[in-house]
């Protein structure tokens, strides 16, 4: 049987399962009202299959001869928010079933309940339609962004350097020549390295625009990772001033601040490396959408072992980062592992990168940035409208329940 945990409230399924005997009282069916008893005290109707409650999720069953279920759906969130706002906690806030039982619900006549539910439903349906339209636009923007990045790394976004050179009757540095120059510079600057991985089939056999060449991350970047110093060694953490970041930071475009700080002793005695500004970070494992995401360091920092750190040759860094953004889904597909698939440094090093001439890369990066700045502007407007939608819902509920003392 699926087991509903707090994070599942509001969703359609659970990834946790239970085997064994159970009491039928703890079975949740589609349409049952659930309340999460930790964190934000969310409540929602269950939309998944028959499942079981765990101890931190509350199921509320209404006596429908006295109370319309939809009326409770509209009334209850305001009380839960008021309780949440009044609950102080250093870490995670907790709610008891006794507190839920003691909520003083308003009880209008049944006919009035029906009128209120009908009016709120009518206004919310308009808001739902508006939100659906905004979400469709957002999805279209995501597809547009992917198409821009795809065109960029396939040589279709800007005129190729080969075409321009031919028209102007001049020579140019090809991607292959650029790659050889990068490797020569790396041999001179990185002691002990003289051989790198080469692109593997089938990617290496895929035709590229004239002047391009297949390369791989191992050829373009020094790839490393970090560590988590022992937590029980206070000298590694107390009064630390060396930035240390975890995989959560890659959910933003850039890393401007540390997750925590370690000491210089930790840097000296563990497998930590202080990576410079400009290092690209890739999450090798993590929950949800984190794994495979890429971000760029804006501060010197160390990392934990969940991140791959790519010190990419500065000349091609912007293009490589754009490619990694496009390659996000592919990175997730190549992840290996059991219950939670993971990347590793070997897989990251083997990622194939189509490498254009340097001058063409510059034009590609500039054109992608131009397109994506427009996308970001529209996305910001959509997010602002979604916030307005939440304020409008609040206003609708306040209008209907304010007269009976519920102004949240």
N, C-alpha and C positions, 0 to 999 in steps of 0.2 A: 504494500500500500504506500502511495506517496505520503510523505510527512511534511506538513505545512510549517515552515519556519517564518520568523518575522520578515525576512527579506522577500518572502513569497506573497505577502499581503498586497493585493492589487494586481497580481500577475495571473497567469492562466495555468501554471504548472509549478511543480517542485522538482528539484534535482536530487532530493533526499528521499530515501525509501526505508520502510520498516518491515521486518519479517517477524511474525510471532502472533501470539494472542493479543486481542485488544477489546476494549469495552465499546459497544456500539454508540454510547453517548458521545464518544470523541470522534465520531465520523462527521466529516464536513461534506456537504453536497453542494452542487452548483447552485448559486443564489444565496447561500448562507452569508450572513454579515460577520466579518472578522475584524478584530482590533489587535494591532501590534502593541505589545505591552512594554517594549523597550524602545528607546530612541525617540522618534517623532510622534508616536502614538497614532499611526496611520490607521484608517478604517476603510474597508472596501468590501464589496460583494465578491465572493469566490466565483471564478469563471472556469475553473478546471474540473477534472474528474473527481469522483469520490476519493477523499483523502483523510488523513488523521491530523489532529491538532498536536502540537507540542506544548510544553508547559508555559511558553511565553506568548502564546496566541490565544485570544479569547473569542469564543463564538457567542453571538447574541441571537436568541430566538424570541421573536415577538408574539405576543398574544394578539392575533389579527382581529379579534372581535373588539378590541379596544384601541388598537394602534395600527395605522397603515405602515407597512414596511418602508415605503418610499418616503413617508413623512419622517421616519426615524433617520433615514439616510441623509436627509437635508438638515435635521436638527443636531445629530450627534457630533459631527466634525467640529462645530463651534465650541461645544463643551470640552472636547478632547484638546483643542488648541488652548483653551483657557487653562486647563489643568497643566498642559505642557509648559505654558508661559509662567505658571506659578510654581513649577517644580524646579528646584535648584539641584544641580549635580555637577560634580567635578568631571566625571567621565560620561557614562551613558545614563540617561534618565530612565527610571523604572516606574511602571504603573501596576497597581494591584487590582485583582478582580473585585475586591471590596470597594475600591474607589469607583470603579465602573458601576457597580450595583447602586452606589449612593448618588449617582447623577440625578438631579431633580428635573425630570422631563416635563415639559408643558403638555397638557392634555386637552386640546380643543375638542368640541363635538365632532363626531365622525364626518358629518357633511362638510364642516369647515376644513377638516384635514384634507378632504378630497379636493376642495376648491384651491387650497394653498398648493397642494402637490401639482394640480393641473396647471396653475399659473407659473410656478417655478419651472415645471417641465417644458412649458411653451417657450419661456425665455432662455432656458439652458439649451434647448434644441437649436436655437439660432446661434448661440455661442459655440455649440459643438460643430455646427456647419462651418463657422468661421475658422475654428481651430483646424478642422480637417483640411480646409483650403490652404491654410498657412503651412501645415505639415506636408501637403503635396508640393507646394513651392519649395520647401526645404529639401524634400527628396529630389526634386528636379535639379536643384542647385548642386546637390551631392553628385548626381550623375554628370552634370555639366563639368564640375571640377575634375572628375575622373576622366572625362573625355579630353579635357585640356591637357592633363598630365600624360595621357596615353598618346595624344598627338605629338607632344613634346619629345617623348623618348622613342618615337617611331620616325622622327624626321619630317613630320607633316605640319608642324606649327609655324615654323619660319622657313625662309628659303635656305637651302643647304649651302654650306661654304663652297662645296664643289661646284654648284651651279653658278654662284657669284664669281668665283675665280675664273671659271670658263668664260663667262660673259665679259669679264674685265681683262681676259688674256694674261693672267698671272698664275703663279704657283701658290701653294698654301701648305700649312702643316696639317697632315691628316691625323685622324684619331689614332692610327697605329704609331705614327711618329711621336705623337703626344704621349702615348702610353710608354713607349721606350724611354722617352725623356724623364717621365715620372719615375720609372724603375731605376734609372741611372742615378737620379737624385736621391732616391731612397737607399740605394746601396752605399752612397757616400755619407748619408746622415744617420742610418740605423745600423749600428755595429752588429755583426753576427747574422744579418739577413742578406741572402743573395738569391734565394729561390722562393717563389710564391706559387700559389695555386694557379691553374690556368682554367679558363671557362670550359664547362663541361657541356656535352650534348644533352638535350636537343637544342638548347638555346644557342650554343656556339655555331650550329649549322643553320640557324634562321637568317635569311638574307637581311642586310642592313642597307641604308642609303649609302651612296657613294661617299667615300671619305671617312666612314664610321668603322669601328672595330669592336668586337666583343672583348670585354675585360671582366674582372670579378673584383669583389670587395677586397680580397686579400692583396691584389695588385695595387689598389688605390688607397688603402688605409692600413695603418697599424692597428690591429684589433686586440683589445684586452678587456678585462673586467675588474671587479673589485672584491670586497669581502665585508663581512660583518664582524667587527672585533668582538671578543667575548664580553657579554653584558656584565658578567660577574667580576670583571677587572675594572674597577672604578678608575684606575689611572688611564684607561683608554677613552673614557667618556667625560669624566668630571672636568669642568672648566675648559673643555675643548674649544678650539678656534679654527679647526680645519673643516670646511664644509663636506658633508657626506650626504649623498642623495640615494633615494630608492626608486623603484620602477614607477611609483605613482607620479613622478615628475614628468614623464613623457606624455601625459595627457594634455599638456600645454605645448605651444609652439617652441618656447624657449625656457630654459631653466635659469631663473634669476635669483633664487634663494635656496638655501640648504634645507633638507628634511630634518637633519640633526647635525651636531658637530662632534668630531672626534679630536683627540689630542695628537700632538706631533709624535709622541711616543707610539701611539697606535699606528701612525703612518710609517714609522721606522721599523716596527717589530712585526707587522702583519703583512698580508698580501695586498694592501691598499696601494693604489697609485694616484697621485694628484694629477688629474687631467687638465689641460689648458683650456682657455676660452676657445670656442669653435669646435670642440669635440662633439661628435654626433653620438647620441645615446639611443640604443634600441632595447626595448624590453624583451627579454628572452622568455620570461614566463610571468604570469599574472592573471588575475580574474577578469572576467568580462572582456572588454575590448582592448585591454592594456597590452597584451602580448603582441609584439610586432610593431608597436607604435614607435615613432622616432621623434626626438627633440634635440635641441642644440644647447650646449652649455654657454651661458653668458657670464659665468663666474668660474674660476678654477675650483675644481671639486673632486673628491673621491666618490666612489660608488659602492653599492653592495653587489653581491654576486648575481643578482637578477638582471643586471644590465650589461650589454655589450657596449664598449666604448670605442668609437671609430675615430682615430686621428687621421683625417683625410687631408691629402695635399690641398693646400688652400686654394689653388687655382681652379680645382674642379669640385670644391666642397658644395657650392650652391646647387650645381647640377645633380651631384650624387644625392643630396638631401631630397630634392624634388623627385628623383627616381625612387628613393626609398618610400616616400609618401605614396606614390603610385603602386609600389610593390607590396604594400601592407597586407592585402589579402593573400598574395602568393607566399609571403613570409609565414603567415599563419598556417597555410596548407602544408608547408614543408616541415613544420614543427613536429618533433617526434616525442613519444612518451606514452604513458598509460592513461590514467583517468584524466589528467590535465596535461595535454600535449605541451612540450616545451621546445624552445630553440636552444642551440648551444653555439659556442664560438666557431666550431668547424662548419656548421650550417651557414652561419652568418658570413664567414670568409668565402664560402663557395657561391654566394649569390652573384649571378651574372648581371653585368651592367653594360648596356649598349653605349659606347663612348664616341661622341662626335668630336670634330675639331674644336679647339679651344674657343676660337672666335664665334663659332656657331653656338657653343654652350652659353656664351655671354648673352647672345640674342635670345636664346631659349629661356634662360632664367628671367630675363627682363620681361619677356612677353607673358610667361606664366605668372609672374608677380602682378602684371597689369590685370590679367583676367581674374586672378584670385582676390585682388584688392576689391574688385567690383563685387565678387561673391561674398566677401566678408562684410561689405557694407549692407548688402541686402539681407544677409543672415542676422546682422545686428538689428535691423529694422523689424524682422520677423520676431526675434526674441523679445523686443520691446513690446510688440503687439500681443505676444503670448502673455506677458506680464500684465498688460492692460486687461486681457481676458480674465485673468484670475481676480483682478480688482473688481471687474464687473460682476463676476459670480458672487463675490463678497457683498457687493452692493445689493444684488437681488435678494440674497438671504437676509441681509440686514433690514431691507424694506419689508419683507414678509414676516420676520420674527422679532424685529425691534420692538413692536407694540406689546409683545409678551415677554420682554426682558432679555431677549437674546440678540446682542448687537455684534456678535462675532461671526 
